[in-house]
Amino acid sequence: MPAKFIINAPVFFGSIIVIGVFLAIGIVVPDQAASIFTQLQTVILANFGWFYLLSVGIFLVSVLLLCLGRYGRLKLGPDDSTPDFSFLSWIAMLFAAGMGIGLMYYAVGEPMTHFMAPPTAEPRSIAATREAMAVTFFHWGIHAWAIYAVVGLSLAYFGYRYNLPLTIRSGLYPLLKERINGPIGHAVDIFAIVGTMFGIATSLGLGVSQINAGLHYLIGLPIGLQVQLPLIIAITALATISVATGLDKGVRILSETNLLLAILLMLFVLIVGPTAELFRDFVQNIGLYLDTIVLRTFNIYAYEPTPWVDAWTLFYWAWWISWSPFVGMFIARISRGRTVREFVTAVLFIPAGFTFFWMTVFGNSAILIDTTVAGGKLGAEIAADVSVGLFHFFEYLPWTTLTSTLAVMLVAIFFVTSSDSGSLVIDSIAAGGETETTTGQRVFWCTLEGVVAASLLVAGGLGALQAVTIASALPFSIVMIALVWSLFKGMKADLAQQAAHAAIPVAPSAQPASGLTWQRRLSLILHAPTQREVATFIAGPAKDALNAVTTELNNRGRETVVVTEDNGAIALRSTAEGTRDFIYGIMPVAQHIPAFSTLGVGKPNLRHEARTYFSSGGRGYDVMGFTKEQLIVDILVQFERYLALVHAPETQLVHSAPEHSADM
């Protein structure tokens, strides 16, 4: 572990200042805090509610265009990259990403609330049932995942294809170029941290409210801050211990177990409930959702203003936007090597499909119970307090105490894992994209999440959390619009360069132009270089060759530098005005050597290579063993190819390569 803090100072301290301002309001003027936050929410939604709604519509349309159009074949990584996980493992992880505190809190509460007070239908009618489920699907469907997809796609594309740091600012490189490392880039990352902090704090607030309700139901604990604040302290302490001790394996096992238990809980409700009717309802709900999706996407109720859209749809959109760096980082990290089409299709529809079925099982069951055996009692209890809805729902099913206890445990574990994972994401952004930081940094952010959640609960309850979430999401929604524009701009340039590669008859970029003798090549094939040999080669002949070409290019008036990366890679970078910079890099790569017997499966061997990479995301090749002169020949061939590409009229590339190496 690093011995000292690794932070991007402007982002770290800027985020602390902004978060501190909101906390100061709650601490200094606690009596007026609720009013201040409510007024802030009212002003923002009155003036920018339309912008939230329009932005999410743009996100959904944009990711669908990226998926269905010609950009869909581009890879999240170099052209020759392969996925880090098998398709089934990847799908399972995306599936897990769809679960969280929100689904536990709103599984019964939201459908029942809309059933009793729908936006337009007659309350507690058949029309209200239809509208309740259609609206619930709308709030938890592909719009939410389109928001996450924008951030995840941007992180994965520019992070893995051009090896930029996994921070939000990297997604704006085609628009800002080197300015992402200045004040604008700092501001973008600050917006991401602040939004994520308050988005997670809102989830923690919902979680602790539901845990409090469950404990009240099970053992009679009172509902209020006197219980909720100690709960936040206790569960934040568990998350902090996890972060401090590096219990990655334990947390992962806990998360997977939690997901399994949540699915078993859903299956239990499905089996003991009206099973056949729930499957019919699911099909009907899908139809209702698709039938109204376009209108709801842009329905701000402009001609019939209603506070309903502010309290529900706009709050959800702001909440999802504030959560997007968190979820986006997760899905980006597991998606290297996937195509854009694979990514968008899976991210939009797999978690949403599970969520739809979850909401149908709990929501339609609750509505049926309320209109039959409960006689309206369940609805009245939910209207009084949404957080108790799930526990009162279990009263009408077998094994009430067991299911209620399980629900409390599930929410508590979701609480811990959300706080733990969220602190890692925030810490990474605050550290400039570094994933290996000090324990103290991660503990700091984890503790701050608990402090923010507790402070805002004291200042104004869940209303204060929601208000601050809506406020913090506004600047980041503007950043996300820029991310969409940047994705189109960057991908357009990459496709143009791919087309030029196919049209210009020069040496293929996937093959070296070194002139190695066949005897030397045979020697290299038979000998598997070690990691140390590759490092020695890069620090010796490779560095000498790059320095020689750099000196000559500078002598001829072309600004060129040699950059050494932390991972042992080295790159020649020649800057160009208005086009992508020329990069010829060499990085150490470890390739698995296949096992041809069952004895070798458990002991995988590695073949180490010195692999080239370029600013285009094109295929690299192994140059291990080349002499200095052979490498210079290869660099010149690639430079000649680069000049032919950027001078072709149809391939004027719109963004230069990042300062970091291009494809790793």
NORWO-V666642 format. One line per field, one symbol per residue. burial: b if it has 9 or more other C-alpha atoms within 8 Angstrom, else e. A space follows every 50 residues. Layout:
burial=???
//
This chain:
burial=eeeebbebeebbebbeebbeebbbbbbebbeebbeebbebbeebbeeebb ebbbbbbebbebbbebbbeebbebbbbbbebebeeeeeebbebbbbbbbb bbbbbbbbbbbbbbbbbbeebebbbeebbbbbbbbbbbbbbbbbbbbbbb bbbbbbbbbbbbbbbbbbbbbbbbeebbbbeeebbbbbbbbbbbbbbbbb bbbbbbbbbbbbbbbbbbeebebeeebbbebbbebbbbbbebbbeeeeee beebbbebbebbeebbeebbebebbeebeebbeebbebbeebbeeebbeb eeeeeeeebbeebbbbbbbbbbbbbbbbbbbbebbbbbbbbbbbbbbbbb bbbbbbbbbbbbbbbbbebbbeebbeebbebbeeebbbbbbbbbebbeeb eebbbebbebbbbbbbbbbbebbbbbbbbbbbbbeebbbebbbebbbebb ebbbbbbbbbbbbbbbbbbbbbbbebbebbbbbbebbbbbbbbbbbbeeb beeeeeeebeebbbeeeeeebeebeeeebebeebbebbbebbbbbbbebb bebbeeebebebeebeebbbbbbbbbeebbbbbbbbbbebeeeeeeeeeb eeebeebbbbbbbbbebbbbbbbbebebebbbbbbebbbebbebbbebee bbbbbbbbeebbbb
//
